Amino acid sequence: MKKIELHWQILIGMVIGVAFGWLMTNFEGGDTFVENWIKPFGNMFINSLKLIAVPLILGSLIKGVSDLKDISKLSKMGGKTIAVYLVTTVIAVAIGLVLVNLIKPGSSITEETRAELVESYSGDAARVQENAQKQRESGPLQALEDLVPDNIFKAATDNGSMLQVIFFAIFFGIGLILIPDATAEPVKKFFDGFNEVILKMIDLIMLAAPFGVFALLAALVVESPSLDLFKALGWYAITVLVGLFLMIVVYNIIMFTFTRRSPKFFMENMAPAQLLAFSTSSSAATLPVTMERVTEHIGVEEEVASFVLPIGATINMDGTSLYQAVAAVFIAQAFGMELDFATQLGIVATATLASIGSAAVPGAGMVMLVIVLAQAGIPEAGLALIFAVDRPLDMCRTIVNVTGDATVAMVVAKSVDKLGDPEVKDWDDEYRKRK
């Protein structure tokens, strides 16, 4: 009997999870049962992926940088990577602003619904504002200062310090390039073996993916706010979703233009990573699977993928940037504010920079949104208006983040002649032969 493909297993787990969660809401104590006996398995699945996020970045990035052999190769690939990431982010924010100004979702929010949401989520909004206030009070070069860790072991214990880990890994890889080959070889062999172990751990964790996704979706259904609130915010959600869909189209256009690969080929091979991104709402948690799909199924050589993808999972948050642009204007519309062109250009710049500092974990974009709101002079209390639908939209925008990372990896790989031939009937075998 033919084994069901992983992405279909994940999809089945998602459907059953939603159905089970809905069923349990019809029984007294059903939500408590899901909270106590089902949700922990979903949390364990996410934690197992986060567990290997830092080791994966350390191992893969050090290996990727050191395999480049010389510094000029590193600067060339790094410059292309950052440039493409910035371009796609600006495109995402622009799409969000155009849609929110055309659809005007804020006009659908009634005063009664607004008051109910503010009352329900004022506590969450206050906590987010407090965290964002600390970031606003920091100096103009604080983000650059935070990039350099004073203790790599401390940075490695916090998934929110991925940029610091990436800085160390690149610095370490450069050091390996600059020392004699004989001295560097044992260290490189260690990280080659270390990387292989982490990749095998990923394979083992992914065996539990359908069950983890089932638990996560069941818990999400029983914790969701009432349908009335979702209906009141329907136009806002539709605006974000249309923008995210258009961004996927943009990625396929970019990918086809630069690599001549079929969008069907690209989307089919990225499906497992996209579904996992939807389930976990975390680019960092999805990174192991993204790397596996991009290298073994799409054809990007590991030298490129291990450099481009970890950076992308940290700084390339196109879905988050698009959402921040839509959310900022939506909140302004809900409060009856008119934003001029200059203010909206400011939103483009702020959302682009904020996405770079946004952690690759669920809900991180909400904190960065406060900075975007403050820059545009929009009341931060309006955050309470979107808390109700933020979680499902967070799941969707993570799909865009992950798809964008893969797109840039393909474009960069093609530019340096490191993109394998998709016409090979079994790329997995060809890839392993190369290794």
Secondary structure, DSSP 8 states (H G I E B T S, - for coil): -----HHHHHHHHHHHHHHHHHHHTTSTTHHHHIIIIIHHHHHHHHHHHHHTHHHHHHHHHHHHHHTT-SHHHHHHHHHHHHHHHHHHHHHHHHHHHHHHHHH-GGGG--HHHHHHHHHHHHHHHHHHHHHHHHHHTS-TTHHHHHTS-S-HHHHHT-GGGHHHHHHHHHHHHHHHHHS-HHHHHHHHHHHHHHHHHHHHHHHHHHTTHHHHHHHHHHHHHHHS--HHHHHHTHHHHHHHHHHHHHHHHHHHHHHHHHH---HHHHHHHHHHHHHHHHHH--HHHHHHHHHHHIIIII-B-HHHHHHHHHHHHHH--HHHHHHHHHHHHHHHHHTT----HHHHHHHHHHHHHHHHHS-SSTTHHHHHHHHHHHHHT--GGGGGGTHHHHHHHHHHHHHHHHHHHHHHHHHHHHHTT-B--TTSS-HHHHHHHH-
